[in-house]
């Protein structure tokens, strides 16, 4: 259903460890199958009959929270698991309403998660699994103190999973403070980032560029894209043309 035919390197090591209730540190880059590595065993371990959240996944951005929530929901679909996402710039009352219902797992950004915990709209008394996703990004964005605050409020008896592309000192310190004999999994990239990216080049008359761009947008139909221009004037020109075609774009 989800096109999973074989386990990735990270999944082979991490899934059995979490099923055995071990803490895990995963040093792994995007695209290594890390979300499924923690989501598959957690979905299997959650108790459907428990109404309060049992798993908490902290992410640095709302986009990642939405994506991880979707992944866990899809993996836990046949277990009928309820997964909520909480993040800023979204109505608090709607999230509160969702959290009042049976919820097995909650994915969210640190600030909004603390808001819900402090207002007693997110009950963390039954949390058995804590996942800190993209911990190094959390550090870069200045969220590590908020993450610390959340962890300090959680039950001590739990499984903790930390995922990070790099392991700076602050993340190492966090792991030492809150994890018990963690399994350390370092997944080397099989291919370089440049090899994983498809690149295409078009030779085109400058006057025909916009027409080619429109054609590409029609053929490729991307969910989202970034367009770089070499001058502010060109940015304005491309923005105006795409706006005329009713693309939801910004500059």
C-alpha positions as CSV (number, residue, x, y, z in Angstrom):
1,X,0.0,0.0,0.0
2,X,2.8,2.4,0.9
3,X,5.3,0.9,-1.5
4,X,7.5,-0.5,1.2
5,X,9.2,-3.6,-0.2
6,X,12.3,-3.9,1.9
7,X,13.7,-2.2,5.0
8,X,16.4,0.5,4.7
9,X,19.6,0.3,6.6
10,X,18.4,2.5,9.4
11,X,15.1,0.6,9.7
12,X,16.8,-2.8,10.1
13,X,18.7,-1.5,13.2
14,X,16.1,0.8,14.7
15,X,12.8,-1.1,14.5
16,X,13.9,-4.1,16.6
17,X,15.6,-1.8,19.2
18,X,12.4,0.3,19.8
19,X,10.3,-2.9,19.9
20,X,12.6,-4.0,22.7
21,X,11.9,-0.6,24.5
22,X,15.5,0.7,24.0
23,X,16.4,4.4,23.7
24,X,17.9,5.1,20.3
25,X,20.1,7.9,18.8
26,X,19.9,8.0,15.0
27,X,22.5,10.0,13.1
28,X,20.9,10.1,9.7
29,X,20.2,12.5,6.8
30,X,16.8,13.1,5.1
31,X,15.7,10.3,2.8
32,X,17.2,7.4,4.8
33,X,13.7,6.2,5.9
34,X,14.1,7.5,9.4
35,X,10.5,8.5,10.0
36,X,9.2,4.9,9.3
37,X,12.1,3.6,11.4
38,X,10.5,5.0,14.6
39,X,6.9,5.2,13.4
40,X,6.5,1.5,12.5
41,X,7.4,0.1,15.9
42,X,5.6,2.9,17.8
43,X,2.4,2.2,15.9
44,X,2.7,-1.4,16.8
45,X,3.3,-0.7,20.5
46,X,0.6,1.8,21.1
47,X,-2.5,0.7,23.0
48,X,-5.6,1.5,21.0
49,X,-7.8,1.4,24.1
50,X,-5.9,4.2,25.9
51,X,-7.6,7.6,25.2
52,X,-4.6,9.8,26.3
53,X,-1.6,10.4,24.0
54,X,1.1,7.8,24.4
55,X,3.7,9.1,21.8
56,X,5.0,12.6,21.4
57,X,7.1,13.7,18.3
58,X,8.8,17.1,18.5
59,X,9.7,18.7,15.2
60,X,11.5,22.0,14.4
61,X,8.9,23.2,11.8
62,X,5.2,23.1,11.1
63,X,5.9,21.6,7.6
64,X,7.8,18.7,9.1
65,X,5.1,18.3,11.8
66,X,2.4,17.9,9.1
67,X,4.5,15.5,7.1
68,X,5.4,13.3,10.1
69,X,1.8,13.3,11.3
70,X,0.7,12.1,7.8
71,X,3.4,9.4,7.8
72,X,2.4,8.1,11.2
73,X,-1.3,8.3,10.3
74,X,-0.7,6.3,7.1
75,X,1.4,3.6,8.9
76,X,-1.1,3.3,11.7
77,X,-4.2,3.4,9.6
78,X,-5.0,-0.3,10.0
79,X,-4.5,0.0,13.7
80,X,-7.1,2.8,13.6
81,X,-4.6,5.1,15.3
82,X,-5.5,8.8,15.9
83,X,-2.6,11.2,15.3
84,X,-2.9,15.0,16.0
85,X,-0.5,17.8,14.8
86,X,0.0,21.0,16.9
87,X,1.9,23.9,15.5
88,X,1.9,27.7,15.5
89,X,0.1,30.0,13.0
90,X,-2.9,27.6,13.2
91,X,-6.1,28.0,15.3
92,X,-5.4,26.9,18.9
93,X,-9.1,26.1,19.6
94,X,-9.3,23.6,16.7
95,X,-6.2,21.8,17.9
96,X,-7.7,21.8,21.4
97,X,-10.9,20.3,20.1
98,X,-9.0,17.5,18.4
99,X,-6.9,16.8,21.5
100,X,-10.1,16.4,23.6
101,X,-10.9,13.3,21.5
102,X,-9.1,10.0,21.7
103,X,-5.5,10.7,20.6
104,X,-2.8,8.1,20.4
105,X,0.1,10.3,19.2
106,X,0.8,14.0,18.9
107,X,3.3,15.6,16.5
108,X,4.2,19.2,16.9
109,X,6.6,22.2,17.2
110,X,8.0,23.0,20.6
111,X,6.4,26.4,21.3
112,X,2.8,25.3,20.5
113,X,3.3,22.0,22.3
114,X,4.3,23.9,25.5
115,X,1.2,26.1,25.1
116,X,-1.0,23.1,25.1
117,X,0.8,21.4,28.0
118,X,0.6,24.5,30.1
119,X,-3.0,25.2,29.3
120,X,-3.8,21.5,30.2
121,X,-5.2,20.9,26.7
122,X,-2.5,18.2,26.0
123,X,-2.3,15.5,28.6
124,X,1.2,14.0,28.8
125,X,0.8,11.8,31.8
126,X,0.7,8.6,29.7
127,X,3.5,9.4,27.3
128,X,5.6,6.2,26.7
129,X,7.5,7.3,23.6
130,X,9.3,10.6,22.9
131,X,10.8,11.3,19.5
132,X,13.0,14.4,18.9
133,X,13.2,14.8,15.1
134,X,15.9,16.9,13.4
135,X,17.4,17.8,16.8
136,X,20.3,19.7,15.2
137,X,17.8,21.9,13.3
138,X,15.9,22.5,16.6
139,X,19.2,23.7,18.1
140,X,19.9,26.0,15.1
141,X,16.5,27.6,15.4
142,X,16.9,28.2,19.1
143,X,14.3,25.7,20.3
144,X,16.5,23.5,22.4
145,X,15.5,25.2,25.7
146,X,11.8,24.6,24.9
147,X,12.5,21.0,24.1
148,X,14.3,20.7,27.5
149,X,11.2,22.1,29.2
150,X,8.9,19.6,27.5
151,X,11.1,16.7,28.4
152,X,11.2,17.9,32.0
153,X,7.4,17.5,32.3
154,X,7.2,14.0,30.8
155,X,7.0,10.7,32.7
156,X,10.5,9.3,33.5
157,X,9.6,5.8,32.4
158,X,9.6,6.1,28.6
159,X,11.5,5.3,25.4
160,X,13.4,8.3,24.0
161,X,14.4,8.5,20.3
162,X,16.6,11.3,19.0
163,X,17.2,11.9,15.3
164,X,19.8,14.3,14.0
165,X,21.9,14.7,10.8
166,X,24.8,16.0,13.0
167,X,25.6,15.6,16.7
168,X,26.8,19.0,18.1
169,X,27.8,19.2,21.8
170,X,24.3,20.5,22.9
171,X,22.6,17.5,21.4
172,X,25.1,15.1,22.9
173,X,24.5,16.7,26.3
174,X,20.7,16.4,25.9
175,X,21.1,12.7,25.0
176,X,23.3,12.1,28.1
177,X,20.8,13.8,30.4
178,X,17.7,12.1,29.2
179,X,18.5,8.8,27.7
180,X,19.4,5.4,29.3
181,X,22.1,3.4,27.5
182,X,21.0,4.4,24.1
183,X,21.7,2.4,20.9
184,X,23.7,4.7,18.6
185,X,22.9,4.2,14.9
186,X,25.1,6.1,12.4
187,X,23.7,5.7,8.9
188,X,26.2,6.7,6.3
189,X,24.8,8.1,3.1
190,X,24.9,5.6,0.3
191,X,24.9,8.4,-2.3
192,X,25.9,12.0,-2.2
193,X,23.2,14.6,-2.2
194,X,24.1,15.7,-5.7
195,X,23.7,12.2,-7.0
196,X,20.2,12.0,-5.5
197,X,19.1,15.1,-7.4
198,X,17.9,15.0,-11.0
199,X,19.3,18.0,-12.9
200,X,18.1,19.3,-16.3
201,X,19.4,22.2,-18.4
202,X,17.6,24.0,-21.2
203,X,19.3,26.2,-23.7
204,X,16.7,28.9,-24.5
205,X,16.5,32.4,-26.0
206,X,16.1,34.9,-23.1
207,X,12.8,36.2,-24.7
208,X,11.4,32.6,-24.6
209,X,12.3,31.9,-21.0
210,X,8.9,32.8,-19.5
211,X,7.0,30.6,-22.0
212,X,9.3,27.7,-21.3
213,X,8.8,28.2,-17.5
214,X,5.0,28.2,-18.0
215,X,5.3,24.9,-20.0
216,X,7.5,23.4,-17.4
217,X,5.0,24.3,-14.6
218,X,2.2,22.7,-16.7
219,X,4.2,19.5,-17.5
220,X,5.9,19.0,-14.1
221,X,2.9,20.3,-12.0
222,X,5.0,20.6,-8.8
223,X,3.3,20.7,-5.4
224,X,5.8,23.5,-4.5
225,X,8.9,25.0,-6.1
226,X,11.6,27.6,-5.7
227,X,12.5,29.8,-8.7
228,X,15.8,31.8,-8.5
229,X,16.4,34.9,-10.6
230,X,19.6,36.9,-10.9
231,X,18.0,40.4,-10.4
232,X,15.2,41.9,-8.4
233,X,13.6,43.2,-11.6
234,X,13.5,39.6,-13.0
235,X,11.9,38.4,-9.7
236,X,9.2,41.0,-10.1
237,X,8.6,40.0,-13.7
238,X,8.4,36.3,-13.1
239,X,6.1,36.9,-10.0
240,X,3.8,39.1,-12.0
241,X,3.5,36.5,-14.9
242,X,2.8,33.6,-12.5
243,X,0.3,35.7,-10.6
244,X,-1.6,36.4,-13.8
245,X,-1.8,32.6,-14.3
246,X,-3.3,32.3,-10.8
247,X,-0.4,30.5,-9.2
248,X,-0.2,30.9,-5.4
249,X,3.2,32.5,-5.4
250,X,5.2,34.9,-3.3
251,X,8.5,36.8,-3.8
